[in-house]
């Protein structure tokens, strides 16, 4: 008997919606979900019909983090390190590196590694009832899956330390105020709002958006001089794309652009 799928993948109008589907355990991450989520991201990356992605969770949670039932009583340290290297790190690298915008639609709780996945997305839309929990210290662990890199860049060093060291938790309005999420909507409007934002991006200039994502990622570690040169290179690529000609024509004709 085959295992029940743990990820749902739907494509509509250029937007791929990927849903973590283990609602009975608040979409906790196990080995099967890791494999299926990475496969879904790779599928979306390869498919030219996909121009934007939405990542969300089934049921009452976005993702509660690692399924602790997979962690053995003995030898846990080695397993944790290997799981990060083999499963979590490739997921985070794919979310950051895929040349298409990824929006996290955060329903309910996003905790531990589940919050790390949301933080690794390009934009975050949160339901009013969402709770964002940096839970690692609560079980004697440190932030992982890129959390120690990305969190201080979103909320600042002091707030990141407070959340990480105390195993802190933010409600959705506070997360919005701190800059951890981009938009806050009523629970029942979450997925439509995230998909509408993704649709807006999907109808934008795909090449320019991919270059913007890559530029901002490089800017995290590059010098000003390096970024000035990279911007010149990226702008040359964007300027040679038909989307630029269409954008200029639309501006002159006072109409909405129709990007390819």
C-alpha positions as CSV (number, residue, x, y, z in Angstrom):
1,X,0.0,0.0,0.0
2,X,1.5,3.3,-1.0
3,X,2.0,6.2,1.4
4,X,-0.5,9.0,1.4
5,X,0.9,12.1,-0.3
6,X,2.0,14.8,2.1
7,X,2.1,17.7,-0.5
8,X,-0.6,19.0,-2.8
9,X,0.4,20.8,-6.0
10,X,-2.0,22.9,-8.0
11,X,-1.4,25.2,-11.0
12,X,-3.8,27.9,-12.1
13,X,-3.1,31.0,-14.1
14,X,0.6,30.9,-13.8
15,X,0.5,30.4,-10.0
16,X,1.6,27.1,-8.4
17,X,0.1,26.6,-5.0
18,X,2.0,24.0,-2.9
19,X,0.2,22.8,0.2
20,X,1.9,20.9,3.0
21,X,-0.7,18.2,3.7
22,X,-0.2,16.6,7.1
23,X,-3.0,18.5,9.0
24,X,-3.3,15.8,11.7
25,X,0.2,16.7,13.0
26,X,0.0,20.4,12.0
27,X,2.0,19.7,8.9
28,X,5.1,18.7,10.9
29,X,8.1,17.9,8.6
30,X,9.0,14.3,8.2
31,X,11.3,12.6,5.6
32,X,8.5,12.0,3.2
33,X,7.3,15.6,3.3
34,X,10.9,16.8,2.7
35,X,11.2,14.7,-0.4
36,X,7.8,15.7,-1.8
37,X,8.2,19.4,-1.1
38,X,11.6,19.5,-2.8
39,X,10.2,17.7,-5.8
40,X,7.3,20.1,-6.0
41,X,9.6,23.1,-5.9
42,X,11.8,21.6,-8.6
43,X,8.7,20.9,-10.7
44,X,7.6,24.5,-10.4
45,X,11.1,25.8,-11.2
46,X,11.2,23.7,-14.4
47,X,7.7,24.5,-15.6
48,X,7.7,27.6,-17.8
49,X,3.9,27.9,-17.1
50,X,4.7,28.7,-13.5
51,X,5.6,32.3,-12.9
52,X,5.0,32.5,-9.1
53,X,4.5,30.1,-6.2
54,X,2.4,30.1,-3.0
55,X,3.4,27.9,-0.1
56,X,0.8,27.1,2.6
57,X,-0.4,24.5,5.0
58,X,-3.5,22.4,5.2
59,X,-5.8,22.6,8.1
60,X,-5.1,24.8,11.2
61,X,-1.3,25.3,10.8
62,X,1.3,26.4,8.3
63,X,3.9,24.1,9.7
64,X,4.8,23.1,13.2
65,X,8.4,22.2,12.4
66,X,10.3,18.9,12.6
67,X,8.2,15.9,13.5
68,X,9.9,15.0,16.7
69,X,8.7,11.4,16.5
70,X,11.4,10.8,13.9
71,X,14.2,11.8,16.3
72,X,15.6,8.7,18.1
73,X,16.2,8.6,21.8
74,X,19.9,7.8,21.1
75,X,22.2,9.2,18.5
76,X,20.0,12.2,17.9
77,X,22.8,14.7,17.4
78,X,24.2,12.9,14.4
79,X,20.7,12.4,12.9
80,X,19.9,16.1,13.3
81,X,23.1,17.3,11.6
82,X,22.6,14.9,8.7
83,X,18.9,15.8,8.3
84,X,19.8,19.4,8.1
85,X,22.5,18.8,5.5
86,X,20.5,16.3,3.4
87,X,17.0,17.6,3.6
88,X,16.4,21.0,5.2
89,X,19.4,22.9,3.7
90,X,18.5,21.9,0.1
91,X,14.9,23.0,0.7
92,X,16.0,26.5,2.0
93,X,18.5,26.8,-0.8
94,X,15.8,26.0,-3.4
95,X,13.4,28.5,-1.9
96,X,16.1,31.2,-2.0
97,X,17.5,30.2,-5.4
98,X,14.4,29.5,-7.5
99,X,14.2,32.4,-10.0
100,X,10.5,32.8,-9.4
101,X,8.8,34.7,-6.5
102,X,7.6,32.5,-3.6
103,X,4.9,33.7,-1.2
104,X,4.3,32.0,2.1
105,X,0.6,32.1,3.1
106,X,0.8,31.6,6.9
107,X,-2.3,30.0,8.3
108,X,-2.2,29.2,12.0
109,X,1.1,28.3,13.6
110,X,4.5,28.5,11.9
111,X,7.1,27.1,14.4
112,X,10.7,26.2,14.4
113,X,11.8,24.8,11.0
114,X,8.3,25.6,9.7
115,X,8.9,29.3,10.4
116,X,12.3,28.9,8.8
117,X,10.6,27.8,5.6
118,X,8.3,30.8,5.7
119,X,11.2,33.2,6.4
120,X,13.0,31.7,3.4
121,X,10.2,32.7,1.1
122,X,10.3,36.1,-0.7
123,X,7.1,37.4,0.8
124,X,4.9,36.4,3.7
125,X,1.1,37.0,4.0
126,X,-0.3,36.0,7.4
127,X,-3.8,35.2,8.6
128,X,-5.0,37.2,11.6
129,X,-4.8,34.1,13.8
130,X,-1.3,33.2,12.7
131,X,1.4,32.6,15.4
132,X,5.1,32.7,14.5
133,X,7.3,30.8,17.0
134,X,11.1,30.6,17.0
135,X,10.8,27.5,19.0
136,X,14.3,26.0,18.9
137,X,15.5,27.1,22.4
138,X,12.4,25.6,23.9
139,X,13.9,22.1,23.3
140,X,17.5,23.1,23.8
141,X,18.4,23.7,20.1
142,X,19.6,26.6,18.0
143,X,17.9,28.2,15.0
144,X,18.6,26.4,11.8
145,X,17.4,26.1,8.2
146,X,18.8,29.6,7.5
147,X,16.9,31.2,10.4
148,X,20.1,32.7,12.0
149,X,20.9,34.3,8.6
150,X,17.5,35.5,7.5
151,X,15.8,36.5,10.8
152,X,18.1,39.4,11.8
153,X,17.9,40.7,8.3
154,X,14.2,41.0,8.7
155,X,13.7,42.1,12.3
156,X,17.2,43.3,13.4
157,X,19.9,41.8,15.5
158,X,18.4,42.5,19.0
159,X,14.9,41.3,18.2
160,X,16.3,38.2,16.5
161,X,18.3,37.4,19.6
162,X,15.4,37.9,21.8
163,X,13.2,35.6,19.8
164,X,15.9,32.9,19.3
165,X,17.2,32.8,22.9
166,X,13.8,32.9,24.6
167,X,12.0,30.7,22.1
168,X,9.8,33.7,21.5
169,X,6.4,33.9,19.8
170,X,4.8,36.7,17.9
171,X,1.1,37.1,17.0
172,X,0.3,38.2,13.5
173,X,-0.1,42.0,14.2
174,X,3.3,42.1,16.0
175,X,5.0,40.1,13.2
176,X,3.6,42.7,10.8
177,X,4.9,45.6,12.9
178,X,8.3,44.0,13.2
179,X,8.6,43.4,9.5
180,X,8.5,39.6,9.7
181,X,5.4,39.5,7.5
182,X,4.5,41.7,4.6
183,X,0.7,41.7,4.8
184,X,-2.0,40.7,7.4
185,X,-5.5,39.6,6.3
186,X,-8.6,38.0,7.9
187,X,-8.3,34.2,8.1
188,X,-10.9,33.5,5.5
189,X,-9.1,35.8,3.0
190,X,-5.6,34.4,3.4
191,X,-5.3,32.0,0.4
192,X,-7.1,34.3,-2.0
193,X,-5.0,37.3,-0.9
194,X,-1.7,35.3,-1.3
195,X,-2.8,34.0,-4.7
196,X,-3.9,37.5,-5.8
197,X,-0.4,38.8,-4.9
198,X,1.2,35.8,-6.7
199,X,-1.0,36.5,-9.7
200,X,0.2,40.1,-9.8
201,X,3.8,38.9,-9.8
202,X,3.0,36.2,-12.4
203,X,1.8,38.9,-14.8
204,X,4.9,41.0,-14.2
205,X,8.2,40.9,-16.1
206,X,9.5,37.4,-15.2
207,X,13.1,38.1,-16.2
208,X,13.3,41.3,-14.3
209,X,11.7,39.8,-11.2
210,X,14.2,36.9,-11.3
211,X,17.1,39.4,-11.6
212,X,15.6,41.4,-8.7
213,X,15.5,38.3,-6.5
214,X,19.1,37.4,-7.4
215,X,20.3,41.0,-6.9
216,X,18.8,41.3,-3.4
217,X,20.3,37.9,-2.4
218,X,23.7,39.0,-3.6
219,X,23.5,42.3,-1.8
220,X,23.4,40.5,1.6
221,X,27.1,39.8,1.4
222,X,28.5,41.9,-1.5
223,X,30.2,45.3,-1.3
224,X,28.7,48.5,-2.8
225,X,31.2,48.3,-5.6
226,X,30.4,44.7,-6.4
227,X,26.6,45.5,-6.5
228,X,27.1,48.5,-8.7
229,X,28.8,46.3,-11.3
230,X,26.2,43.5,-10.8
231,X,23.4,46.0,-11.3
232,X,25.0,47.1,-14.6
233,X,25.2,43.5,-15.8
234,X,21.6,42.7,-14.7
235,X,20.2,45.9,-16.2
236,X,21.9,45.0,-19.5
237,X,20.2,41.6,-19.5
238,X,16.8,43.2,-18.5
239,X,17.2,45.9,-21.1
240,X,17.7,43.3,-23.9
241,X,14.6,41.5,-23.0
242,X,11.3,42.1,-24.9
243,X,9.6,43.0,-21.6
244,X,11.6,46.2,-21.6
245,X,10.4,47.2,-25.0
246,X,6.8,46.3,-24.0
247,X,7.1,48.3,-20.8
248,X,8.3,51.4,-22.6
249,X,5.6,51.0,-25.3
250,X,2.9,50.7,-22.7
251,X,4.2,53.8,-20.9
252,X,4.1,55.8,-24.1
253,X,0.6,54.5,-25.0
254,X,-0.7,55.0,-21.5
255,X,-1.9,51.4,-21.1
256,X,-1.1,48.5,-18.9
257,X,1.9,46.4,-20.1
258,X,1.4,42.9,-21.4
259,X,4.6,41.1,-20.4
260,X,5.4,37.8,-22.0
